[in-house]
């Protein structure tokens, strides 16, 4: 497993929104990625079970079992060299607590947070929900200490109170942070239920590739999703997306535009036959038959799922926190004219242009009136018109290309922000494509339409263009309405060449 993990690490080439960057980790950091000991995680679960047993059978908000749980976590972190805070808040007339733990060092303006809720419901001890996530991130934090990790990002771990009563602890934390402090948090990873006995392997759908539910997370969420996917791919475990439905503590973070991600092994939902074929387990039964019940004890855990998810947490922490931001060797934020030119196509409206876009809506946002930076971007027909379809792409293909760019030798990457929006009258014949044109032409990015409504939301793509290293190239951006009269809008911003 170690060799596959190292191979996966060296292929991670992602750029998140803001300052947080996921890039290939240096070899020394890659070799240090730990295998989190399952025995250590389960020892924490045993302690949480003992605390619940000694305190009326639960660890719920306002009950003595919760404060004892918070003190246990805080004590282990204090001894490991973290700077910890027991943050109190009041809900329903009772005092609740968040445990916040900062690891010394790293860029204080570039914070990666890792969180899990620590409380249970009143009905039971809450060992899978959510002792499992709490124990897994605690053991990961202790491994950070054991390895004396020196991350480039600042690491902050959190154990939230009163999640079961409506995300009260995490909401209190995020709301009461000064805006300048919130802006320093460049990514949040959430782990709520990671040892379900009839487990599935779900990852928060940061890019909305599933096309269902609440849409994508804030820009950068797709990259967090991909890091976790890379880990499970490295161990041969397939994953599926789970929607950003706001049921757990990432909710207050994404409401503030902070990228989020995480894993989930299932709650009261019933495992389908297809899911049982994919992951094993029992079709027709809940992923966690003891969800919110008194039987959610240490017997209600899949060791395999818990072990895999604990290692996935460590993989994400080491990969992201030790990443060295790449060097930007060329960039265009479209605030000035750098010489992009349109290419003759078949589209009769919605041609690519550089400008200040006007927002349009049709069953949700279609053309975004906000850019990633500044006031201008590349957009398909920047005007809104009287209706959403007035200036969208119609009649086929529209293309625009960059001025010549000399790519450096080595392993350059092309990074850009993008969105493709369409109505339910779209199909896979519609698309957004990015090509690199040098001595040969290669498609390096493609997003196809579909017969479903897709709202516009900025995402970040980073692709390997090392096949063109040392050449003078142009970046060619294409959008097409090749379905019959479908509503198609697209945008591109902040194009960069990274090394």
FITI-108494 format. One line per field, with one value per residue (C-alpha): residue in three letters; y, z, x negated. Coordinates in pm, whole numbers, always signed. Layout:
r = [ALA_...]
yy = [Y_...]
zz = [Z_...]
xx = [X_...]
This chain:
r = [UNK_UNK_UNK_UNK_UNK_UNK_UNK_UNK_UNK_UNK_UNK_UNK_UNK_UNK_UNK_UNK_UNK_UNK_UNK_UNK_UNK_UNK_UNK_UNK_UNK_UNK_UNK_UNK_UNK_UNK_UNK_UNK_UNK_UNK_UNK_UNK_UNK_UNK_UNK_UNK_UNK_UNK_UNK_UNK_UNK_UNK_UNK_UNK_UNK_UNK_UNK_UNK_UNK_UNK_UNK_UNK_UNK_UNK_UNK_UNK_UNK_UNK_UNK_UNK_UNK_UNK_UNK_UNK_UNK_UNK_UNK_UNK_UNK_UNK_UNK_UNK_UNK_UNK_UNK_UNK_UNK_UNK_UNK_UNK_UNK_UNK_UNK_UNK_UNK_UNK_UNK_UNK_UNK_UNK_UNK_UNK_UNK_UNK_UNK_UNK_UNK_UNK_UNK_UNK_UNK_UNK_UNK_UNK_UNK_UNK_UNK_UNK_UNK_UNK_UNK_UNK_UNK_UNK_UNK_UNK_UNK_UNK_UNK_UNK_UNK_UNK_UNK_UNK_UNK_UNK_UNK_UNK_UNK_UNK_UNK_UNK_UNK_UNK_UNK_UNK_UNK_UNK_UNK_UNK_UNK_UNK_UNK_UNK_UNK_UNK_UNK_UNK_UNK_UNK_UNK_UNK_UNK_UNK_UNK_UNK_UNK_UNK_UNK_UNK_UNK_UNK_UNK_UNK_UNK_UNK_UNK_UNK_UNK_UNK_UNK_UNK_UNK_UNK_UNK_UNK_UNK_UNK_UNK_UNK_UNK_UNK_UNK_UNK_UNK_UNK_UNK_UNK_UNK_UNK_UNK_UNK_UNK_UNK_UNK_UNK_UNK_UNK_UNK_UNK_UNK_UNK_UNK_UNK_UNK_UNK_UNK_UNK_UNK_UNK_UNK_UNK_UNK_UNK_UNK_UNK_UNK_UNK_UNK_UNK_UNK_UNK_UNK_UNK_UNK_UNK_UNK_UNK_UNK_UNK_UNK_UNK_UNK_UNK_UNK_UNK_UNK_UNK_UNK_UNK_UNK_UNK_UNK_UNK_UNK_UNK_UNK_UNK_UNK_UNK_UNK_UNK_UNK_UNK_UNK_UNK_UNK_UNK_UNK_UNK_UNK_UNK_UNK_UNK_UNK_UNK_UNK_UNK_UNK_UNK_UNK_UNK_UNK_UNK_UNK_UNK_UNK_UNK_UNK_UNK_UNK_UNK_UNK_UNK_UNK_UNK_UNK_UNK_UNK_UNK_UNK_UNK_UNK_UNK_UNK_UNK_UNK_UNK_UNK_UNK_UNK_UNK_UNK_UNK_UNK_UNK_UNK_UNK_UNK_UNK_UNK_UNK_UNK_UNK_UNK_UNK_UNK_UNK_UNK_UNK_UNK_UNK_UNK_UNK_UNK_UNK_UNK_UNK_UNK_UNK_UNK_UNK_UNK_UNK_UNK_UNK_UNK_UNK_UNK_UNK_UNK_UNK_UNK_UNK_UNK_UNK_UNK_UNK_UNK_UNK_UNK_UNK_UNK_UNK_UNK_UNK_UNK_UNK_UNK_UNK_UNK_UNK_UNK_UNK_UNK_UNK_UNK_UNK_UNK_UNK_UNK_UNK_UNK_UNK_UNK_UNK_UNK_UNK_UNK_UNK_UNK_UNK_UNK_UNK_UNK_UNK_UNK_UNK_UNK_UNK_UNK_UNK_UNK_UNK_UNK_UNK_UNK_UNK_UNK_UNK_UNK_UNK_UNK_UNK_UNK_UNK_UNK_UNK_UNK_UNK_UNK_UNK_UNK_UNK_UNK_UNK_UNK_UNK_UNK_UNK_UNK_UNK_UNK_UNK_UNK_UNK_UNK_UNK_UNK_UNK_UNK_UNK_UNK_UNK_UNK_UNK_UNK_UNK_UNK_UNK_UNK_UNK_UNK_UNK_UNK_UNK_UNK_UNK_UNK_UNK_UNK_UNK_UNK_UNK_UNK_UNK_UNK_UNK_UNK_UNK_UNK_UNK_UNK_UNK_UNK_UNK_UNK_UNK_UNK_UNK_UNK_UNK_UNK_UNK_UNK_UNK_UNK_UNK_UNK_UNK_UNK_UNK_UNK_UNK_UNK_UNK_UNK_UNK_UNK_UNK_UNK_UNK_UNK_UNK_UNK]
yy = [+0_+240_+235_+305_+586_+748_+716_+884_+1164_+1255_+1295_+1541_+1873_+2093_+2463_+2570_+2908_+3166_+3087_+2718_+2512_+2140_+2065_+1770_+1715_+1712_+1364_+1402_+1488_+1207_+946_+1069_+1012_+783_+472_+572_+283_+140_+37_+400_+513_+233_+315_+660_+499_+280_+591_+766_+456_+445_+814_+759_+452_+649_+945_+819_+638_+938_+1227_+1480_+1860_+1996_+1653_+1560_+1298_+1567_+1782_+1470_+1383_+1735_+1722_+1384_+1517_+1838_+1651_+1431_+1732_+1940_+1658_+1636_+2001_+2158_+2498_+2417_+2617_+2499_+2744_+2769_+2866_+2843_+2663_+2559_+2695_+2464_+2529_+2360_+2339_+2330_+2198_+2398_+2279_+2460_+2294_+2540_+2671_+2697_+3004_+3173_+3329_+2990_+2767_+2414_+2304_+1946_+1892_+1643_+1673_+1524_+1513_+1225_+1222_+1165_+815_+656_+687_+794_+580_+576_+908_+1067_+907_+758_+1090_+1245_+954_+941_+1309_+1290_+1008_+1198_+1505_+1293_+1153_+1509_+1552_+1218_+1299_+1661_+1764_+2102_+2191_+2485_+2549_+2617_+2317_+2359_+2069_+2112_+1899_+2054_+2060_+2040_+1929_+1702_+2006_+2190_+2251_+2484_+2461_+2502_+2779_+2962_+2927_+3049_+3331_+3466_+3469_+3812_+3843_+3870_+3540_+3364_+3474_+3289_+2954_+2830_+2484_+2276_+1895_+1737_+1378_+1275_+898_+715_+365_+262_-116_-157_+100_+293_+510_+857_+1181_+1523_+1614_+1933_+1978_+1869_+1606_+1404_+1692_+1646_+1830_+2148_+2207_+2237_+2363_+2691_+2712_+2480_+2213_+2006_+1991_+1874_+1605_+1495_+1458_+1218_+1036_+991_+811_+566_+507_+425_+143_+20_+128_+293_+600_+784_+1145_+1268_+1600_+1919_+1901_+2093_+1805_+1836_+2091_+2190_+2387_+2706_+2702_+2675_+2943_+3176_+3067_+2843_+2533_+2209_+1835_+1514_+1151_+972_+602_+637_+691_+584_+555_+205_+38_-55_-375_-183_-36_-380_-510_-214_-225_-547_-549_-609_-462_-348_-254_+86_+183_+229_+29_+185_+545_+767_+461_+316_+37_+286_+140_+17_-295_-72_-11_-151_-177_-186_+135_+310_+212_+320_+654_+732_+675_+891_+1173_+1152_+1140_+1457_+1638_+1552_+1613_+1952_+2084_+2011_+2124_+2388_+2650_+2636_+2925_+3127_+3179_+3338_+3461_+3660_+3783_+3968_+4305_+4435_+4324_+4067_+3982_+3705_+3677_+3515_+3226_+3186_+2944_+2859_+3022_+3305_+3455_+3425_+3461_+3464_+3810_+3973_+4197_+4270_+4004_+4067_+3803_+3593_+3343_+3066_+2811_+2930_+3121_+3074_+3358_+3468_+3841_+3793_+3705_+3520_+3833_+4189_+4289_+4112_+3754_+3562_+3510_+3388_+3703_+3927_+4107_+3978_+4097_+4078_+3703_+3443_+3314_+3647_+3630_+3268_+3047_+2960_+2793_+2588_+2666_+2980_+2988_+3229_+3187_+3335_+3518_+3300_+3165_+3011_+2714_+2644_+2318_+2063_+1985_+2298_+2301_+2503_+2634_+2827_+2900_+2795_+2731_+2577_+2640_+2502_+2431_+2093_+2118_+2061_+1736_+1589_+1756_+2087_+2147_+2365_+2259_+2389_+2293_+2364_+2440_+2395_+2167_+1947_+2021_+1847_+1874_+1914_+1982_+1904_+1950_+1814_+1927_+1698_+1683_+1841_+2190_+2297_+2633_+2837_+2802_+2881_+2583_+2550_+2310_+2236_+2015_+1876_+2035_+1892_+1735_+2091_+2193_+2428_+2512_+2837_+2756_+2915_+2823_+2770_+2790_+2655_+2652_+2491_+2476_+2175_+2060_+2206_+2555_+2468_+2733_+2737_+2988_+2962_+3164_+3142_+3351_+3365_+3156_+3065_+2862_+2701_+2528]
zz = [+0_+81_-275_-425_-174_-269_-637_-581_-382_-660_-911_-706_-892_-767_-699_-452_-434_-234_-78_-2_-269_-318_-520_-549_-202_-168_-144_+225_+309_+89_+271_+606_+527_+809_+833_+1124_+1373_+1401_+1758_+1851_+1699_+1873_+2206_+2184_+2107_+2415_+2624_+2478_+2548_+2907_+2949_+2820_+3040_+3348_+3261_+3194_+2868_+2643_+2561_+2461_+2472_+2824_+2982_+3194_+2939_+2680_+2898_+3004_+2635_+2559_+2852_+2737_+2387_+2520_+2765_+2492_+2270_+2550_+2623_+2253_+2225_+2070_+2177_+2280_+2366_+2524_+2361_+2547_+2407_+2530_+2361_+2506_+2843_+2864_+2817_+2522_+2425_+2114_+2145_+1915_+1876_+1682_+1583_+1606_+1282_+925_+748_+986_+687_+522_+761_+697_+944_+1019_+1223_+1363_+1604_+1947_+2088_+2079_+2089_+2430_+2328_+2323_+2348_+1984_+1903_+1527_+1532_+1587_+1807_+1487_+1321_+1650_+1727_+1374_+1364_+1721_+1631_+1316_+1527_+1766_+1468_+1359_+1700_+1695_+1358_+1457_+1127_+993_+751_+515_+608_+962_+1099_+1320_+1449_+1596_+1787_+1774_+2037_+1987_+1624_+1691_+1784_+1459_+1409_+1708_+1802_+1454_+1377_+1692_+1602_+1244_+1326_+1608_+1412_+1294_+917_+888_+1076_+868_+554_+673_+664_+313_+351_+595_+608_+796_+917_+1052_+1079_+926_+1073_+984_+1023_+680_+531_+208_+93_+21_-42_-34_-395_-416_-792_-816_-1070_-954_-1062_-776_-463_-342_-611_-572_-271_-278_-527_-403_-274_-589_-523_-165_-300_-548_-282_-87_-407_-486_-156_-205_-565_-436_-219_-483_-306_-528_-394_-465_-407_-125_-153_+35_+204_+515_+759_+924_+1045_+705_+662_+845_+657_+306_+393_+432_+103_+261_+52_+226_+184_+381_+393_+518_+554_+575_+837_+832_+453_+315_+116_-233_-417_-646_-345_-185_-505_-506_-140_+13_+311_+320_+71_+210_+549_+679_+654_+1031_+1181_+1522_+1400_+1691_+1905_+2229_+2037_+1883_+2096_+2025_+1878_+1611_+1414_+1096_+1167_+794_+720_+1024_+932_+571_+662_+930_+674_+421_+676_+730_+355_+304_+595_+487_+118_+163_+466_+331_-26_-157_-366_-728_-903_-1134_-1458_-1661_-1569_-1696_-1476_-1772_-1603_-1897_-2259_-2293_-2655_-2651_-2994_-3109_-3353_-3629_-3528_-3607_-3305_-3390_-3040_-2706_-2852_-2610_-2500_-2227_-2011_-1701_-1709_-1632_-1429_-1579_-1413_-1538_-1273_-1096_-1187_-1545_-1635_-1328_-1271_-1029_-1131_-938_-922_-1039_-1260_-1590_-1710_-2033_-2079_-2349_-2431_-2130_-2158_-1981_-2218_-2145_-2084_-2000_-2356_-2526_-2526_-2444_-2685_-2986_-3317_-3240_-3146_-3014_-2946_-2810_-2784_-2576_-2703_-2749_-2418_-2385_-2151_-1928_-1934_-1669_-1567_-1620_-1520_-1661_-1395_-1449_-1292_-1492_-1502_-1748_-1692_-1890_-1875_-1869_-2249_-2280_-2373_-2391_-2731_-2546_-2382_-2243_-2363_-2310_-2555_-2579_-2929_-2991_-3233_-3176_-3030_-2719_-2525_-2160_-2006_-2096_-1924_-2111_-2085_-1976_-1987_-1642_-1502_-1406_-1238_-1281_-999_-1017_-991_-1034_-1273_-1282_-1563_-1664_-1983_-1957_-2303_-2435_-2212_-2384_-2667_-2760_-2725_-2719_-2481_-2680_-2496_-2664_-2575_-2782_-2801_-3027_-2893_-3030_-2884_-2541_-2286_-2249_-2064_-1971_-1809_-1752_-1522_-1368_-1621_-1493_-1599_-1289_-1236]
xx = [+0_-285_-421_-80_-25_-356_-273_+63_-99_-339_-54_+152_+142_+421_+467_+736_+903_+712_+377_+431_+256_+233_-76_-313_-454_-832_-980_-1065_-704_-569_-781_-650_-283_-175_+34_+260_+272_+623_+546_+485_+815_+1005_+841_+1001_+1338_+1301_+1241_+1546_+1757_+1634_+1715_+2070_+2122_+2014_+2239_+2589_+2513_+2450_+2217_+2483_+2472_+2510_+2461_+2158_+2052_+1989_+1765_+1573_+1525_+1400_+1158_+1026_+954_+803_+580_+434_+367_+214_-29_-118_-223_+85_+214_+569_+878_+1201_+1441_+1772_+2111_+2468_+2755_+3092_+2988_+2687_+2316_+2150_+1785_+1569_+1215_+984_+624_+351_+26_-266_-414_-300_-170_+74_+250_+302_+498_+616_+884_+985_+1300_+1550_+1838_+1780_+2132_+2377_+2754_+2914_+3026_+2682_+2303_+2255_+1953_+1994_+2186_+1948_+1687_+1547_+1466_+1352_+1119_+978_+884_+750_+514_+413_+335_+129_-61_-137_-301_-482_-636_-704_-545_-656_-376_-379_-14_+101_+291_+596_+807_+1155_+1405_+1750_+2022_+2400_+2386_+2680_+2889_+2823_+2449_+2450_+2083_+1938_+2184_+2079_+1712_+1745_+1986_+1770_+1446_+1338_+1369_+990_+951_+1217_+1033_+723_+905_+842_+994_+1200_+1214_+1507_+1534_+1873_+1935_+1640_+1684_+2039_+2086_+2251_+2018_+2024_+1737_+1869_+1679_+1842_+1919_+1717_+1750_+2116_+2016_+2318_+2542_+2790_+2892_+2731_+2470_+2092_+1907_+1716_+1429_+1156_+1395_+1347_+974_+1028_+1259_+995_+725_+946_+1042_+674_+620_+905_+796_+448_+589_+835_+1156_+1422_+1601_+1922_+2023_+2240_+2420_+2339_+2681_+2574_+2626_+2287_+2035_+1900_+2227_+2120_+1788_+1931_+2188_+1887_+1733_+1467_+1384_+1479_+1448_+1459_+1565_+1876_+1962_+2339_+2608_+2975_+2986_+3036_+2759_+2876_+2796_+2561_+2381_+2351_+2194_+1956_+1849_+1977_+2208_+2582_+2825_+3158_+3012_+2904_+2540_+2563_+2853_+2777_+2789_+2903_+2980_+2851_+2675_+2429_+2150_+1798_+1963_+2119_+1798_+1647_+1275_+1204_+1395_+1251_+895_+931_+1087_+828_+555_+745_+757_+382_+321_+525_+358_+5_+72_+236_+50_-298_-232_-470_-288_-402_-575_-350_-543_-260_+86_+382_+666_+827_+819_+616_+609_+329_+412_+670_+833_+1155_+1139_+1396_+1671_+2029_+2198_+2435_+2450_+2277_+1928_+1636_+1525_+1322_+1538_+1744_+2019_+2384_+2567_+2847_+3077_+3303_+3396_+3082_+2766_+2656_+2417_+2225_+2206_+1917_+1564_+1295_+1080_+1124_+1416_+1341_+1326_+1367_+1740_+1975_+2172_+2126_+2463_+2772_+3044_+3415_+3406_+3142_+3136_+3070_+2690_+2611_+2419_+2636_+2571_+2262_+1902_+1732_+1357_+1099_+723_+444_+141_-169_-302_-648_-618_-917_-1106_-1015_-657_-444_-77_+211_+449_+772_+1109_+1412_+1784_+2027_+2396_+2688_+3057_+3228_+3259_+2883_+2708_+2359_+2324_+2274_+1938_+1662_+1317_+966_+693_+323_+200_-172_-354_-50_+294_+424_+749_+648_+991_+1350_+1685_+1986_+2344_+2627_+3006_+3032_+3016_+2662_+2613_+2298_+2042_+1672_+1439_+1063_+891_+519_+392_+55_-84_-435_-389_-426_-719_-964_-724_-553_-184_+161_+441_+761_+1094_+1408_+1777_+2048_+2423_+2448_+2785_+3105_+3160_+3020_+2925_+2545_+2324_+1955_+1680_+1305_+1087_+739_+545_+200_-102_-258_-588]
